Amino acid sequence: MENKYLKRINKPSDLKLLSVNQLYELCGEIREKLIQTVSENGGHLSPNLGAVELTVALERSFCGKYDDIVWDVGHQCYTHKLLTGRQDVFDTIRKEGGISGFPKREESKYDAFNVGHSSTSVSAAYGIARAKELENKRGFTVAVIGDGALTGGLAFEGLNNAGRSKKNIIVVLNDNEMSISKNVGGIAKYLTNLRINTGYLRLKRYTEKVLIRIPVVGKPIRQALLKSKSRVREKLYKNTIFDDLGFIYYGPVDGHNIQKMLNAFKAAKRVDEPVLVHVRTTKGKGYTPAENDPGSFHGISKFDVDTGEPLSASKGYSAVFGEYMCGLAKSDNRICAITAAMTSGTGLKEFSQLYKNRFFDVGIAEEHAVTFAAGLASKGILPVFSVYSTFLQRSYDQILHDAAAQNLHIILAIDRAGIVGEDGETHQGVFDTAFLNSIPNVTVFAPSCFEELRLYLHKAVYDTHNVACVRYPRGCEGYLPKDYSPCDDDYVVYGSGENVIITYGRLFSNACKALEKLVLDGKSVTIIKLNKIKPINKEAVKLCLKYDKLFFYEEGVMCGGVGERMFLELNTLGFKGDFYLKAIKDEFVKHASVEKTLQNLGLDSESMYNDIIKYGV
């Protein structure tokens, strides 16, 4: 399809030059661009396809100098990027040096707020709206939040605060799965249309102005009418939670009908109070494979456009975890699985079908998930909370206060630990080792292969009695030497030599590759692989005292990490040798492939080889 209209859009205001019918043709061009680009780069497809018309209507309605649109999570912002001057570089999305798959303020003036996690939009938008007020600037502030993100507690904290403010903030609820409120037949539809109708709003304001000017009786009549309206509306329309939080509620509106959304947004702009516009959309719309299976196409790697089939279908750690969890649950009815709206992503789909009464999807509520798990554990249940490392960050207080402080036995299966690649700064799983290191009564295991994942998950469930964590990377199993045998010991020594590489998790594969190359160059190398990284086994520390050259490689942040902890323990025991620590410095890691990122950080096998050639013995 020729980009007849898309090529004419360089900024949101250009949308006003197109008729509504032309906007629909534009949406078709956008969808084709999205499907083609994501099939080549990977990324979030279903949420973006579902939000095409919504984005077009938003950008056309809110394109003033001081207008801001804040996207929740941000994985539905691809159309926004195409409409805000980034068409020429859109093919670079999620590639090293290219544009991000999420909103980035440094990338465009139209990206109001950086985001990658859920449920933040209302709080951020309310802050932006209040900032405009303090600076005496006009302009609308819009928060776009999905029904899934609305399950996060932060969203309700923001709604509660913003709704009580009586300030002009517009929340657009992109509802693509469930009905938030039940509407009552024709009367509800009539009231919705009436409230959106601009003539009704003008009449309402005019009537209030007239009544307020009538001496003595004006105000009482106005108040009586308001109370009467509320009672009638509550009976007929079933007051929504949003009304109760202080928002004027419009909807539901067809999220694929541009004219209806333009009308709704026009009405919302006329009200000097918080407004919530409830929009219904279809996730994956316009691409049959994504419509039929929106979950699989939510975040997807490269795929064949014609068939929808992924180009790489190798088994990953998440799948192995899910299989083993089913085996545990089959033999032990105390085993429960918890997820925060990530059933498929964490490999728990089969578990959810086989053991429905022991499977808990708590929504996007990681804080609740940990405290809920602690409650289960307090009564002898064995809860396993499977969560991406980047989202576990949100549960720090609950791990500390509700689980560890009571020494409760919950199991945290930490998926996507370490570098995740193209999703970039907000999703890199490189902080969990450091923040878990700061909490007492926590044990952390770091398997290096599928078999070790099974071994340490079993150990976390049955041989550990506090908060037990098993962290594993995204993707497939890495290289292992033929003579290496997985085991469940706290640490493993592989090879023999004066130069010592200490590492854990996925980096063991790179260390083994480096060792093999170094041996060919006449260098002798010992690898000390830490399987339990918190606490570090004392015997592993004592073993390191025998060597003069220690090279520690860590796929996590340096400050507070495992390498820093090892160095402290060695110094406590009087270590006098050289300790080289290669970890992630005080910075956020940008998006690129996992392989390229590890190379950039000096954590690939070639970097390890070069370090020992240069500094080793």
LUMKE-862205 format. One line per field, with one value per residue (C-alpha): x, y, z. Coordinates in Angstrom, 3 decimals, always signed. Example, Ala and Ser with C-alpha at 12.3 -4.5 7.8 and 13.67 -1.06 7.14 Angstrom:
<margus>
X = c(+12.300;+13.670)
Y = c(-4.500;-1.060)
Z = c(+7.800;+7.140)
</margus>
This chain:
<margus>
X = c(+0.000;+1.273;+1.515;-0.738;-1.692;+0.889;+3.701;+1.800;+1.738;+4.817;+3.145;-0.225;-1.769;-1.411;-4.234;-6.673;-6.036;-7.641;-11.334;-12.663;-12.863;-9.251;-8.297;-9.646;-7.446;-4.543;-5.274;-5.027;-1.623;-0.484;-1.548;+0.396;+3.472;+3.121;+2.722;+5.660;+8.016;+7.217;+7.542;+11.134;+12.148;+9.916;+7.938;+4.441;+1.933;-1.525;-1.744;-0.599;-2.998;-5.863;-5.051;-4.619;-7.938;-7.790;-4.337;-5.364;-8.410;-6.313;-3.567;-6.099;-8.014;-5.055;-2.395;-2.118;+1.181;+0.665;-1.284;+0.307;-0.589;+0.818;+0.782;+0.471;+3.098;+3.808;+3.695;+0.821;+2.718;+3.925;+1.175;+1.943;+5.557;+4.533;+2.356;+4.960;+7.805;+9.485;+8.362;+11.809;+13.412;+10.523;+12.294;+14.990;+12.549;+14.057;+17.366;+20.661;+20.958;+17.360;+14.196;+12.797;+9.742;+8.452;+7.889;+11.138;+11.241;+14.728;+13.428;+10.592;+8.854;+5.618;+6.649;+5.441;+6.722;+9.101;+7.377;+7.753;+5.903;+2.166;-0.330;+1.766;-0.059;-2.705;-0.240;+2.201;-0.516;-1.920;+1.551;+1.911;-1.523;-0.694;+2.656;+0.832;-1.417;+1.563;+3.154;-0.143;-0.062;-3.142;-3.432;-4.966;-3.335;-4.466;-3.618;-4.227;-4.574;-5.637;-8.096;-5.235;-3.165;-6.182;-5.663;-2.503;-2.911;-0.951;-3.624;-6.263;-4.005;-3.681;-7.404;-8.279;-5.971;-6.759;-10.523;-10.617;-8.639;-11.368;-8.639;-8.858;-7.302;-8.696;-8.244;-8.867;-9.591;-8.641;-10.760;-9.931;-10.967;-13.543;-16.426;-15.575;-19.160;-22.479;-24.744;-28.527;-29.949;-31.389;-31.557;-27.836;-27.116;-29.367;-27.694;-24.252;-25.176;-26.835;-23.832;-21.447;-23.713;-22.138;-25.554;-26.424;-23.215;-23.837;-27.416;-26.200;-23.661;-26.111;-28.794;-26.365;-25.229;-28.828;-29.805;-26.755;-27.704;-31.242;-31.278;-32.026;-33.501;-30.947;-28.344;-30.829;-32.624;-29.317;-28.221;-31.568;-31.377;-27.842;-28.858;-31.949;-29.903;-27.435;-30.184;-31.971;-28.725;-27.636;-30.878;-30.944;-27.298;-25.643;-22.981;-19.513;-16.554;-15.083;-18.003;-17.494;-13.806;-14.733;-14.587;-17.260;-17.720;-18.290;-18.751;-18.366;-17.312;-16.401;-12.619;-12.549;-15.100;-13.047;-15.981;-17.504;-14.154;-13.643;-17.072;-16.259;-12.898;-14.486;-17.029;-14.316;-12.397;-15.407;-15.497;-13.280;-13.329;-11.640;-13.137;-12.829;-13.594;-14.213;-13.172;-13.730;-11.169;-10.199;-6.666;-4.821;-7.432;-6.690;-4.380;-6.215;-3.499;-3.219;-6.998;-7.328;-4.429;-3.789;-1.809;+0.866;+1.144;+1.256;+5.048;+6.507;+9.832;+10.276;+7.483;+6.215;+3.591;+1.666;+1.281;+1.824;+4.258;+7.381;+10.648;+12.300;+10.456;+13.191;+12.243;+13.143;+13.596;+9.973;+8.640;+10.943;+9.811;+6.143;+6.631;+8.422;+5.788;+3.126;+5.195;+5.568;+1.864;+0.942;+2.821;+2.181;-1.191;+0.424;+2.048;+0.364;+1.361;+0.903;+1.311;+0.745;-1.130;+1.690;+0.313;+1.731;+4.847;+5.995;+5.165;+2.193;-0.544;-0.645;-0.540;-3.498;-5.511;-4.517;-4.633;-7.203;-7.906;-4.190;-3.483;-3.833;-3.571;-3.726;-3.595;-0.847;-0.312;+3.142;+3.031;-0.212;+1.162;+4.034;+1.898;-0.769;+1.941;+3.092;-0.461;-0.614;+2.778;+1.723;-0.760;+1.605;+0.957;+3.941;+3.331;+5.527;+5.256;+6.586;+7.506;+9.833;+12.840;+12.008;+8.517;+9.729;+11.313;+7.843;+7.582;+10.687;+8.797;+6.515;+9.431;+11.157;+8.233;+5.636;+7.741;+11.362;+10.702;+8.413;+10.799;+7.971;+8.712;+7.604;+9.292;+10.074;+10.680;+12.467;+12.112;+13.969;+16.830;+19.761;+19.838;+16.578;+17.631;+15.380;+12.882;+15.636;+16.120;+12.769;+12.869;+16.471;+16.480;+19.747;+18.712;+17.198;+20.496;+21.412;+18.113;+17.671;+21.200;+19.994;+17.209;+17.806;+16.211;+16.507;+18.214;+18.942;+19.839;+21.186;+21.009;+23.027;+21.004;+17.575;+18.500;+19.835;+16.618;+14.740;+17.241;+17.212;+13.473;+13.087;+15.670;+13.919;+10.616;+11.774;+15.252;+14.954;+12.852;+12.849;+12.228;+13.724;+14.491;+15.440;+16.524;+16.932;+17.372;+15.142;+15.405;+17.188;+19.845;+23.398;+26.519;+27.760;+30.947;+30.342;+32.206;+30.150;+27.530;+24.765;+24.362;+22.604;+25.749;+26.141;+29.106;+31.003;+34.660;+35.308;+38.761;+42.126;+44.533;+46.012;+43.574;+40.178;+36.896;+34.071;+30.541;+26.989;+23.902;+23.978;+27.537;+28.910;+28.459;+30.599;+33.213;+33.468;+33.948;+36.667;+38.368;+38.526;+40.093;+42.566;+43.688;+44.569;+46.748;+48.529;+46.622;+45.299;+41.894;+39.663;+35.972;+34.223;+30.508;+28.279;+24.957;+23.772;+24.553;+22.927;+24.375;+27.669;+28.998;+31.919;+33.916;+33.740;+35.170;+37.961;+38.785;+39.327;+41.953;+44.318;+44.597;+46.287;+44.153;+40.368;+38.103;+34.459;+31.828;+28.276;+25.175;+23.798;+24.546;+27.893;+26.666;+25.314;+25.753;+27.174;+30.688;+30.863;+29.686;+32.326;+35.034;+33.909;+33.969;+37.432;+38.800;+37.344;+39.397;+42.558;+42.712;+45.858;+45.558;+44.052;+40.267;+38.843;+35.105;+33.189;+29.559;+27.061;+28.098;+25.827;+23.759;+20.692;+21.267;+19.794;+18.034;+19.952;+20.082;+21.138;+24.326;+25.300;+24.493;+26.671;+29.430;+29.023;+29.225;+32.337;+30.498;+30.824;+33.351;+35.674;+35.889;+36.659;+39.389;+40.910;+40.836;+42.828;+45.261;+45.891;+45.784;+46.157;+49.180)
Y = c(+0.000;+3.440;+5.828;+8.383;+10.085;+8.928;+10.677;+13.963;+13.792;+15.344;+16.657;+16.111;+19.335;+17.958;+15.538;+18.447;+18.770;+15.369;+14.511;+11.769;+9.379;+10.160;+9.494;+5.957;+5.435;+6.796;+4.205;+1.450;+2.724;+2.892;-0.681;-1.960;-0.073;-1.453;-5.065;-4.927;-3.190;-5.369;-8.524;-7.459;-5.880;-7.586;-5.518;-4.895;-5.518;-6.259;-3.168;-0.911;-2.311;-1.853;+1.795;+3.149;+5.029;+6.068;+7.593;+9.395;+10.875;+11.878;+13.519;+15.422;+16.584;+17.477;+19.080;+22.494;+24.011;+23.147;+19.894;+16.722;+13.058;+10.627;+6.981;+4.290;+1.527;+3.000;-0.224;+1.241;+4.378;+3.258;+5.115;+8.170;+7.990;+7.767;+10.867;+12.962;+13.270;+9.867;+8.130;+8.341;+6.493;+4.196;+1.222;+1.591;+1.083;-1.088;-1.393;-0.188;+3.537;+3.687;+4.992;+3.340;+1.118;+3.299;+7.056;+8.957;+12.668;+13.004;+11.589;+14.041;+17.052;+15.136;+12.412;+13.969;+11.363;+8.380;+5.136;+1.384;+0.094;+0.064;+2.283;+5.470;+7.681;+9.296;+10.316;+11.709;+13.519;+15.056;+16.342;+17.823;+19.460;+21.043;+22.254;+24.053;+25.684;+26.852;+28.340;+29.901;+27.869;+26.676;+23.345;+19.958;+17.006;+13.532;+10.206;+7.132;+4.027;+0.482;-1.622;-3.954;-1.087;-0.062;-3.169;-1.550;+0.240;+3.302;+4.014;+4.333;+6.471;+8.833;+8.778;+9.438;+12.436;+13.886;+13.406;+15.406;+18.252;+19.665;+20.458;+19.861;+16.456;+14.000;+10.268;+8.042;+4.466;+2.162;-0.859;-3.770;-6.748;-6.251;-3.921;-1.597;-0.687;-2.222;+0.148;-0.181;-0.578;+2.265;+4.768;+4.441;+4.859;+7.897;+9.478;+8.809;+10.457;+13.332;+13.991;+13.929;+16.264;+19.722;+21.392;+19.660;+20.894;+24.469;+24.324;+22.895;+25.691;+28.385;+27.125;+27.052;+30.624;+31.864;+30.134;+31.337;+34.954;+34.704;+36.416;+34.312;+31.259;+30.796;+28.797;+26.552;+25.698;+24.896;+22.659;+20.902;+20.235;+18.894;+16.533;+15.449;+14.816;+12.717;+10.575;+10.034;+9.313;+6.864;+4.917;+4.923;+5.042;+3.078;+5.486;+4.336;+4.198;+7.058;+9.337;+8.455;+9.363;+12.805;+12.323;+13.143;+9.880;+9.642;+6.328;+3.704;+5.047;+2.906;+3.162;+2.439;+5.124;+8.264;+10.665;+9.436;+9.782;+13.279;+14.216;+12.730;+14.498;+17.781;+17.421;+16.567;+19.713;+21.868;+20.770;+22.405;+19.307;+15.890;+13.778;+10.079;+8.929;+5.194;+3.863;+0.276;-1.177;-4.559;-5.668;-6.713;-5.159;-5.349;-8.372;-11.685;-13.682;-10.897;-10.578;-14.346;-14.551;-11.055;-12.463;-14.051;-10.907;-8.548;-8.658;-10.781;-11.512;-11.500;-13.318;-14.221;-11.670;-14.111;-16.837;-15.002;-17.724;-16.675;-17.069;-18.568;-21.006;-22.386;-23.374;-20.772;-20.645;-19.533;-22.670;-24.927;-23.179;-23.673;-27.370;-27.993;-26.092;-28.432;-31.387;-29.927;-29.169;-32.671;-34.243;-31.543;-29.861;-27.093;-25.653;-22.492;-20.239;-16.466;-14.100;-10.386;-10.449;-12.388;-15.933;-16.669;-14.536;-16.418;-19.879;-20.553;-21.052;-24.837;-24.559;-22.166;-24.760;-27.846;-26.351;-23.575;-23.525;-23.087;-20.458;-16.777;-13.962;-10.845;-8.345;-5.776;-5.642;-6.894;-5.368;-7.184;-10.405;-10.574;-9.763;-12.189;-14.851;-14.039;-14.560;-17.947;-18.913;-17.975;-20.870;-23.481;-23.047;-23.002;-19.958;-19.373;-15.855;-15.732;-12.184;-10.344;-8.893;-5.356;-5.582;-7.187;-3.804;-2.573;-5.136;-4.187;-2.974;-6.005;-8.442;-6.666;-5.851;-8.562;-11.601;-11.352;-9.574;-12.471;-15.020;-16.435;-19.019;-17.573;-18.423;-15.728;-17.057;-14.070;-14.240;-11.985;-11.527;-9.663;-7.999;-8.301;-6.400;-4.354;-3.191;-1.063;+0.896;+0.291;-3.466;-4.522;-6.986;-5.789;-4.410;-7.403;-8.818;-5.495;-4.794;-8.387;-8.247;-5.540;-7.658;-10.199;-13.665;-13.891;-16.649;-16.218;-18.942;-18.271;-21.317;-21.384;-23.928;-25.549;-28.492;-26.178;-24.181;-27.356;-28.258;-24.852;-24.382;-27.667;-26.514;-23.166;-24.901;-27.723;-26.981;-23.266;-21.824;-18.076;-15.884;-18.070;-16.563;-18.295;-15.866;-16.849;-14.985;-14.345;-16.730;-19.974;-22.015;-20.946;-22.891;-25.514;-27.609;-31.312;-32.215;-29.911;-31.587;-29.470;-29.858;-28.176;-27.262;-23.678;-23.218;-25.145;-25.108;-25.717;-25.830;-25.395;-22.502;-19.390;-16.943;-17.140;-16.065;-15.751;-15.391;-16.710;-17.318;-16.855;-15.475;-18.912;-19.765;-16.807;-17.675;-21.211;-19.914;-17.555;-20.375;-22.590;-19.823;-18.902;-22.507;-22.555;-19.491;-21.222;-19.507;-21.603;-20.628;-21.654;-20.712;-20.435;-20.457;-19.197;-21.001;-19.472;-15.764;-14.764;-15.593;-16.462;-19.753;-19.115;-21.980;-20.336;-17.149;-19.067;-20.853;-17.491;-16.541;-19.057;-17.016;-13.709;-12.728;-12.723;-11.575;-11.153;-10.731;-9.771;-9.191;-6.742;-3.392;-3.015;-0.946;-3.380;-6.342;-9.816;-8.871;-5.986;-8.316;-10.882;-8.231;-7.180;-10.773;-11.332;-8.167;-9.210;-12.409;-10.515;-10.950;-9.266;-10.097;-8.252;-8.190;-7.054;-6.410;-5.977;-5.108;-2.435;+0.992;+3.698;+4.047;+2.744;+0.276;+1.336;-0.884;-3.212;-6.973;-9.037;-10.125;-6.592;-5.209;-7.783;-6.922;-3.193;-3.881;-6.037;-9.159;-11.268;-14.073;-11.977;-9.256;-11.837;-13.283;-9.844;-8.925;-11.976;-11.606;-8.030;-8.320;-12.034;-14.204)
Z = c(+0.000;-0.939;+2.018;+0.378;+3.623;+6.154;+4.304;+4.678;+8.487;+10.073;+13.213;+14.936;+13.617;+10.058;+10.896;+10.800;+7.064;+6.435;+6.370;+8.636;+5.661;+4.814;+8.441;+8.077;+5.012;+7.052;+9.735;+7.127;+6.059;+9.676;+10.349;+7.363;+8.557;+12.075;+10.956;+8.561;+10.997;+14.018;+11.892;+11.164;+14.486;+17.015;+19.481;+20.788;+18.017;+19.472;+21.711;+18.889;+16.300;+18.730;+19.407;+15.852;+15.512;+19.149;+18.641;+15.473;+17.225;+20.239;+18.200;+16.125;+19.201;+21.411;+19.265;+20.884;+21.942;+25.605;+25.213;+26.572;+26.095;+28.674;+27.626;+30.266;+29.884;+26.459;+24.483;+22.446;+21.354;+17.900;+16.027;+18.155;+17.009;+13.358;+13.721;+15.543;+13.056;+13.367;+10.175;+8.596;+11.526;+12.434;+10.860;+13.546;+16.430;+19.198;+17.317;+18.746;+18.102;+16.851;+18.443;+21.546;+21.655;+24.498;+24.929;+25.483;+26.289;+24.841;+21.559;+20.855;+22.379;+21.839;+24.312;+27.544;+29.997;+29.886;+30.743;+30.492;+33.532;+34.124;+35.942;+36.085;+33.572;+35.774;+38.481;+35.927;+33.955;+37.128;+37.997;+34.515;+34.759;+38.108;+36.747;+33.939;+36.509;+38.546;+35.423;+34.238;+31.022;+29.219;+27.491;+28.082;+29.796;+28.766;+30.413;+28.236;+30.384;+29.538;+31.476;+32.403;+33.796;+35.824;+37.969;+39.389;+42.704;+41.582;+38.973;+41.680;+43.836;+40.894;+40.108;+43.734;+43.922;+40.489;+40.859;+44.059;+42.515;+40.282;+37.750;+34.024;+33.450;+30.916;+31.412;+28.395;+29.412;+26.533;+27.379;+25.105;+27.186;+29.902;+30.692;+33.539;+34.340;+33.382;+31.508;+31.519;+28.006;+25.990;+28.834;+29.508;+25.815;+25.693;+28.691;+27.218;+23.939;+25.797;+27.983;+25.043;+23.069;+23.138;+23.075;+26.345;+27.952;+26.806;+28.124;+31.449;+31.946;+30.837;+33.225;+36.141;+35.383;+35.252;+38.480;+40.372;+39.567;+40.922;+44.339;+47.435;+45.694;+42.866;+44.733;+46.628;+43.373;+41.676;+44.554;+44.617;+40.882;+41.213;+44.021;+42.115;+38.970;+40.940;+42.470;+39.165;+37.381;+40.051;+39.641;+35.854;+34.876;+37.687;+38.955;+37.909;+40.216;+38.197;+39.061;+42.695;+42.397;+41.077;+37.312;+34.780;+32.920;+29.151;+27.477;+26.450;+23.048;+20.026;+19.903;+16.184;+15.281;+14.782;+14.589;+17.849;+19.608;+18.186;+19.570;+22.956;+23.205;+22.114;+24.875;+27.414;+26.497;+27.325;+30.962;+33.573;+35.755;+35.635;+32.835;+32.047;+28.505;+28.343;+24.917;+23.760;+21.328;+19.896;+20.639;+17.486;+15.183;+11.465;+11.539;+11.849;+13.692;+16.299;+16.671;+17.173;+19.636;+21.058;+23.980;+21.812;+19.701;+22.676;+22.656;+19.893;+18.226;+14.465;+12.629;+9.167;+8.113;+5.919;+8.535;+11.815;+12.850;+14.813;+12.932;+16.025;+18.237;+20.492;+24.025;+26.626;+30.386;+30.919;+29.227;+31.268;+34.448;+33.555;+32.798;+36.068;+38.037;+36.656;+37.821;+41.313;+41.572;+40.464;+43.369;+46.002;+46.462;+48.548;+45.426;+44.129;+41.250;+41.226;+38.294;+37.806;+34.476;+32.799;+32.517;+29.075;+29.429;+32.522;+31.148;+33.413;+30.810;+31.190;+34.989;+34.882;+32.975;+34.950;+38.454;+38.277;+41.997;+42.751;+40.096;+40.934;+38.406;+40.580;+37.713;+37.325;+41.065;+41.975;+45.458;+46.234;+44.743;+47.249;+50.291;+49.059;+48.758;+52.277;+53.522;+51.818;+53.246;+56.773;+56.593;+55.192;+51.458;+49.065;+46.828;+43.772;+42.371;+38.813;+37.799;+35.456;+37.236;+36.137;+37.669;+40.896;+41.665;+42.546;+45.354;+47.308;+50.380;+50.435;+50.153;+53.028;+55.308;+54.672;+53.768;+54.914;+58.206;+59.189;+57.671;+55.586;+52.932;+49.612;+46.320;+43.755;+40.248;+38.720;+34.944;+32.455;+34.940;+33.445;+30.042;+28.095;+24.986;+22.752;+25.378;+26.850;+30.062;+31.713;+31.231;+31.860;+34.761;+36.254;+39.655;+41.472;+42.760;+44.345;+46.050;+47.192;+48.636;+51.019;+52.576;+55.389;+55.271;+51.493;+49.499;+45.790;+43.295;+39.781;+37.465;+34.236;+32.271;+32.095;+34.289;+36.987;+36.830;+37.729;+40.453;+42.114;+41.839;+43.709;+46.242;+46.667;+47.360;+49.645;+51.011;+51.759;+54.542;+53.985;+50.927;+48.185;+44.789;+41.560;+38.834;+35.199;+31.908;+28.951;+26.059;+25.408;+27.134;+26.385;+25.506;+27.978;+27.652;+27.075;+30.261;+32.482;+34.678;+36.249;+40.002;+42.908;+44.889;+46.111;+43.795;+41.130;+40.108;+36.427;+34.820;+36.481;+36.338;+37.899;+36.296;+38.008;+36.459;+38.974;+37.630;+37.819;+35.707;+31.940;+31.919;+32.747;+29.061;+28.012;+30.636;+29.259;+25.712;+26.952;+28.863;+25.785;+23.711;+26.480;+26.861;+23.160;+23.837;+26.711;+29.520;+32.394;+33.769;+36.652;+36.638;+39.990;+39.210;+42.007;+41.997;+45.248;+45.057;+48.355;+50.738;+49.051;+50.324;+52.739;+51.246;+47.812;+49.326;+51.057;+47.816;+46.093;+48.685;+47.066;+43.885;+43.049;+40.043;+40.306;+37.445;+38.479;+35.732;+36.642;+34.501;+37.022;+38.584;+40.296;+43.248;+45.812;+43.507;+44.034;+42.900;+45.323;+48.085;+47.146;+47.262;+50.756;+51.999;+50.519;+52.122;+55.462;+55.205;+54.255;+50.470;+49.067;+45.366;+42.406;+42.027;+38.669;+38.751;+35.485;+36.060;+35.028;+36.245;+37.620;+34.468;+32.661;+29.832;+26.495;+23.985;+21.670;+21.188;+24.200;+22.448;+21.424;+24.871;+26.630;+24.196;+24.873;+28.616;+28.296;+29.457;+26.315;+25.896;+23.734;+26.391;+29.065;+26.861;+26.222;+29.924;+30.945;+28.052;+29.190;+32.987;+33.737;+34.427)
</margus>
